[in-house]
Amino acid sequence: MSATIEKTDVLVIGSGFGGAIAAYHLAAGGAKVTVLERGPWLKNDEFEHDYKLGSSYTRIFDFVVGDGMSVLGGNCVGGGSVVYFAAMPRAPEFVFDRHGSIGRRMWPTSVSRETLDPWYDRIEESLSVSRQEWSDASYAGGLWAAACDHAGRTANPLAAAIDNSRCVNCNFMMAGCRFEAKQSLTVNYLPAAIAHGAEIRPLHEVQHLTRTPDGDYRVHYNIVHDEDYRLQNGSGVIEAKIVVMAAGAGATPVILQRSEAHLGTMPRAVGRYFSGNGERLNTAVLNEDKVAEILGLTRGGGDLPYGANAIGKGPTVASWDKLDGSLPEYSRYSLEQLYFPPGLGTILAQVPDATGPTWFGKEKKEILRNWKSWLTIFCMTEDDNEGVFGPPPATGNSHRISQQMLGRGNLSYRPTENTWHGWNQADADVKEILEKDGLAKVMPWTNDLVGAYTVHPLASCRMGDDPDTSALDDTNELRGHSGIFVTDGSAVPGALTVNPAMTIAALAERAVPHIVAAAQDKGIAVAYGAPAPAGYKSGRKGVLPLLKRKQLAGV
């Protein structure tokens, strides 16, 4: 080993919500911070308004097909925040009392909706999260709300991290926002971290960790080719006293699995209890005449709702009627209007009332002619955390099949009866709402081609009180490996029944004081107490009493 190994105080793996938030606070507190990001670093004007292969769309996504579950996630500086739809609801109170497959409370006793609310407040301030007005809803969102009302249900505009004064309703949020309207981490936490001296290195894919003789960590990485991600342009090692793992729920457990031979036994829950956030998608083929007759809705000028890709926004409206804590577990879910671009959505959508194959063939070709009249509904239910990661691939988090985007992973997922119960109930609800009086024909996306699918992977290194069923303690520190913290979606114990970005971010904010305390114990000169990235300080008021109670006020 070379005597000139590079050193840093804190090494952050990944630059999504968990990584960017930690990097900002630690750098602002005085630590030397280095961030390694597997994907490229695209500037605003590099986000292209198309979904062609080789465009920014395929460069910034990672689609990993597993055995029974496929995961779509961000692969770029900013991580999932660059490709998300900016929906930022808080998790319902009942979520934190869920038992799931273990038959007892999954979440640490110290984490509840009440104790997390002050950290939610910090995120709302930092990302300018606000509830959208009806005037901000897209045509598709309004149509979904009107259909819910027609069926005797309710619907509400979503809370979102969007600056509507900048938004041009281009509907290319999944390909990155060119206008800085969407509050991706590239416009707040990450530039603030850089301003405080943090260094971000794109196209650096972490492979495994080893220990130094004095108990610090060496992080081993490969440099990924900027166009063909199957190729490597070198490798390296960085030594750090603290490691923050935020590579995503599909990659963090794989890195830890590969590190076990070097670091010693990992907690049993590393790579187990994966949750797809109970996600399910339904496509409705609208009858435009019925929509006009019953709901009184037309776009005007004879145009159909999806007369072009570039109309409106992603999700703007959701129905939360079943987010009722008095209902039995696996019967609670949200139903959210969603725009999913042509490609994966058009492949996985099934033919309603098909007499032959449901996702291909003559009848599928016929409904594709009417794709401009499709409405996609996103269901987020409660699953049983049944995902398990097998042995890791030789490098990375998957066996890369194409030069960008597509890989074959080692995740196995076998939906239980409980999970299917939630999916079936949500599917039936969507069908009842949208097929009432002939408004549409509805079918869920098929599981036959790529298994179940999620854009919100969770829980593969989850936090909890029970060492047998959780990889992290309630401070987000990896059990048995002091100085390693996990702050991405893999730390979330289970499905949230809503979009998880807000909760992932709040948990990362909550973890920072504990990471700072661990860094101080390692001799790093770092303090806690930075304002929001834009300089706002009111969000700190709610968390100071919590820190004092935990004797972290001096951190």
Salt bridges, closest charged atoms under 4 A:
GLU6 OE2 - ARG201 NH2 2.21
ASP62 OD2 - ARG38 NH2 3.29
ASP62 OD1 - ARG400 NH1 3.47
ASP67 OD2 - ARG414 NH2 2.80
ASP97 OD1 - ARG105 NE 3.19
ASP117 OD1 - ARG90 NH1 2.81
ASP117 OD1 - ARG113 NE 2.79
ASP121 OD1 - ARG90 NH2 2.67
GLU124 OE2 - ARG90 NH2 3.22
ASP163 OD2 - ARG166 NE 3.73
GLU199 OE2 - ARG201 NE 3.07
ASP216 OD2 - LYS241 NZ 3.44
ASP216 OD1 - LYS522 NZ 3.47
ASP226 OD1 - HIS225 ND1 3.56
ASP228 OD1 - ARG230 NE 2.94
GLU239 OE2 - LYS7 NZ 3.70
GLU239 OE1 - ARG218 NE 3.01
GLU279 OE2 - HIS456 ND1 2.46
GLU329 OE2 - ARG98 NE 2.77
ASP353 OD2 - LYS441 NZ 3.02
GLU366 OE1 - ARG369 NE 3.14
GLU382 OE2 - ARG98 NE 3.41
GLU382 OE2 - ARG332 NH2 2.76
ASP427 OD2 - ARG280 NH2 2.93
ASP429 OD1 - ARG153 NH1 2.62
ASP429 OD2 - LYS322 NZ 3.47
GLU432 OE2 - ARG153 NH2 3.14
GLU435 OE2 - LYS431 NZ 3.06
ASP437 OD2 - HIS150 NE2 2.71
ASP466 OD2 - ARG104 NH2 2.33
GLU509 OE1 - HIS25 NE2 2.95
GLU509 OE1 - ARG122 NH1 3.98
